[in-house]
């Protein structure tokens, strides 16, 4: 399936609301999607974008450490579907033992925070762009 590289272009913190906004924009293009995320996800993504070190590991840092300790590597994430107002993402990983690559279902906000920490690419499938592009 066709997909394009995307990057985080904006984080919007909405005071007094549980949901915050993340904007992903197509690299080299103009298409953009908005994803509602929680406050903790916004903080994790902001920390990753600013290369901030937290005093104690936040969830995405914990996940990155666990993946490394289990001799695996995150290669990328893809936001591959949008249904009923919900985005779906997958992390694509491999193990150091040259076994078959594998995929883990996850929330886009978690996948984006992890990929930003390790500088792995973020992709959006064409079908998602077609459904929600602004």
C-alpha angles and dihedrals in degrees: 000000000000120000141166135219115256137187137201107259103168142015117197119198111201111200115224094018130099093217124071129185132246121189120208117192128194111253108244091007143072104240114118136183130196120218122192110225136173126259095255091050090051090051092048093050092045090051090051093048091050093041089235120169115223121218090236126019116272119213097271091049090049090051092049091051092048092050090052094046089052089055094248133128131210110227101179148319129238128198095215108170145024119197131162093349094310127113120213125207139181131206113217114211142166136198125239090241092074092247120148116298114252139205130224123198112230145153113276092236092057093045092048093049091050094046092048091053093054097030094243119156125263118215134189120203118237090240090061092047089050093051100046112012115141 
